[in-house]
Amino acid sequence: MSHEHHGHSHSHGHGHSHGHGHSHGAGEGKTGDGAVDYAEQNANFNSEEYARMTETVPEWQAMVDAQRAFVAAQEWWSAESSKTYKTLDFGCGTGRLLCGMGARLGAGSVGLDPAAGMLTVAREHAVEDGLTSVVTFDSIDPAKDGAELDSFADSFDLVLNVLVLHHLSKPKAIVERLIKALAPGGRIFIVERADGFSLDQLKSLFAAAGIEVTAEMTRDFDIPPFNGNPATTMTAYHVLGQKAI
C-alpha cells in the first residue's frame, strides 16, 4: 500500500520508474566512515538471480507504477505525445524504466549501472521490447563517481536517476554531472529516499544550474523484507526539473 503525502504538479515532468531493489536499510552497504561498501552491495547486485528476483516483488513494481503515473500526468508528456526522448538512466537496474518508455524512447538512449546481473536482464528487456536500435546498456565503475558522464555533456532530452543517490559516496557530484548531461530544455527526473540525499540539497543544486522544478511529489512505499532487513516503509520524493533553453 502506498500513501501520498503531498504532490504538487506544476505541469511538466517526465516519467518512468525504477524498481531495481536497490533499497538498503539506512546505513547498510556503507562503511563506518560513510563511504559506500561497493563490494558488499555488488555481491548481491551483480547476481543475475537477484536481478530477476527484484522484478517479481509487488512492492517494487508499485514504486515503478507510481513513478510512471507521475510522469504520465504531466502536461508536457501528453502534449508532446509524438515526441521521442534521447534518455539517460543513471543506475538503470533491470532497465524497466527505460524500456517502459517504449515508442517514446529516442535513438542514442543509454542505461548505466555497475551491476552485471542487472545489465544482463536490462539487455534482455531491450530485445523483448524491440528497442535494441535505440538503447544500449553499459557498465560503470562506482568508484569513479560518475566520471563516465563527462562524455555526455549537453546530450540528453531526459535524464533519470531513481533511488540511486543514497548508495553513492558523492551524490552531489553525480547530480551535477547528470545536469550537465542534459541538453538545453532537457528534463531531469530524480526519485530519492527522504532520508537519503535531501530534497533541499537537490533543489539548491537545481537552482544553481538553472534547473526549474516543474513538479514534485512525496509518497510512502512499503518495502518488503530482504537481505536480512525487516519490512519497512520508505518515504521517497519525486522531482522533475527542466534545464533552461
N, C-alpha and C positions, 0 to 999 in steps of 0.2 A: 504494500500500500504506500502511496506517496502523498504527501501533503504539501500544498503550495502555501508558502509564507506570504510572499508578495510578488507581484510580477508587473512591472511597468513595461509597456510596449510602446516605445515612441516610434512606431512604424520603422522598419528597416531591420534587416537582420538576416542570418542565414542558418541553415540548419542541417543537421545531422546529428550523429551522436554515437559515441563510442560506448561499447561495452566490452572492453577487454578487462578482465578482472583485476586491473592494476589498482586495487583499493586496499592497501595495507592498513592495519590499525595504526594510530598515531605512533610514530617512533619506530615502527617495525621497518627493518631494512635499512636502518641508519646506525652508524657507529656512535660512540659516546660524544664525539666532537661535532656531531651534526652532519658529517659527511655521509653520503649515501653509500651503503654497502652493496655495490653492484653485484658482487659475486653471490651474495645471499639472494638478491632479487632474481638474478638471471638463472639461478638453479631451477626456479620454477618457470620463469617467463620464457626460457629457451626451450622448454619442453613442448613438443607438438601436442602431446596428450593434454597438457594443462591448457593450451590454447583452445583446443576443441572443447574442453570441459567448460570454459568460460562462456561459450556460445549456447550452452544448454541451461544456463541459470536464469530463471524468470525475472529475478530482481534486477539483474544487469540488463536484460532486454527491456525492462520497464524504463531504465535510465535512457537507453538509446531511443526508445519511442518518445520520451518526453523531450529530448533534445531535438529530434526531427520535427516534432509538432511545434516547438518553439520557433524554429526557423521557418517552417511552412506557414506559420501565422503572420509572418512579416509581409508588409505590403509590397516591398520591392521583389520578394521571391515570386509572388503570384503575378505581379505586374510585368515581370520580365520572363514569362513562362517559356519563351523560346530560347532564352539566353543560356549558353554553356559557360561554365566557370573553370578556368585552369586553377586547380586546387592543390594546396599543400596540406597534408595532415601529419603533424609532428607528434610522434607517439601513436601511430595509427593502429597498433594492436592487430587484430584479425581483419582489419580493412572493412568492417561493416559500415562505418561512417562514410568512407569514400565511395565504396561500391554501391551503397544505398542511394547515392545521387543519381545513378542510372544515366539517363539521357542528358541530364544537366551537367555531367562531368565533362570538362573540356580537355582537349588534347594537351599533353605535357604535364598532366597531373602526377603528383608524387606522394607516396606514403612512406614515411621513415619510422623505423623502430629498431631498438637494439636487440630484440629477442628473435632468434632464428625460428622458433616454433610459431610465433605469431605471424611472421612474414610468410612462412610456408602456407598457412591457412589463408592469409590475405591474397596470395597469388592464385590460390585455387578459386577464391571468390571472383577474382577478376576474369578468370577463364569461364567460370559458370555464367557470369553475367554479360559476357561478350564485350568486356572493357579493356582487353589487353592492348588495344591500339591507342588508348588514351591515357592509361595509368601504369606506372611502374612502382614497385615496392622495393625499397633498398634499406640496407643495414646502416646503422650509425653507431659510433663509439660514445657511450655515455660520458667517458672521461674527458671528451673534447668540448663539453658544454655547448653543443650546437654549432661548432665551428663549420660543420658541413653546410650550414645555411648561408654562409657568406658568399657562396657562388650563385645564390638565387636572388640577389638584390633586385627589387622592383619587378618581380616576375609574375606574381600570382594574383588572380582576381579574388581568391578566397583562401584564407589560412585557418586551419582548425587545430585546436590544442585542447584535448578533452581529458580531464582527470590525470594530468601528467605532472604538473608543476610541483606538487608535493613530493614527488620522487626525486627531484633534481637538487643538486648541491648549489647550483647558481641559477635559480629560476628567473631572477631579474634579467640576467644576461640573455637567457633564452627568449624571454618576451621581447626584448629589444631587437634581437635578431629576427624574430618572427615578423615584427612590424616592418623591418627593413625589407623583408621578402615580399611585402605587399606592393603591387603596382598602384600608381595613383588612382584613387577612387575605389581601391580594393577593400574588401571586408574581412574582418577577423572575428572568429567565434571562439571564446575561451570558456571552458567549464572547469571549475576547481572546487575542491573541498573548502568549506568556510574556515576550517581550522588549519588549512594549508597556506598557500601564498595568499595574502589578504586582498580583499576586494579594493580597499583603499590604495594599496600599493599598485595594483593593476591600473586603477583609474589615474593615478599620478603618472605612470609610465605612458598611458594613452595620451593624456593631456600634453605631456612634454613632447610627444612625437606628432601632435596634430591629429590624433585619432578621436573622432566624435563618437561617444557612446550613443547608440541608436536604440537599444533595447536591453533590458536586464530582467532577471527573474532569479529568485532563490527558492529552492524546494528541499524537502526532506525525502530521503530514499531509504528503504530497508536494505540492509546488506546482510547476506546470508553468512553463516559460519564458514570459514575456510582457512587453510594454512594454520590451523590450530587456534584461530581467533574466534571468539564467540560472535553470535549475531549481534548487529548493532544498527544504529540509524546514522546516516551520513547526511549532513546539510551541504548542499552544493549550490554555488552561484553560477549563473549562465549570463554571459555578457557578449553583446555584439557591438562591434565598432566599425567605423568606416574611415579610411585614410583620405586626407584632403586631395582633391584633384589637382 
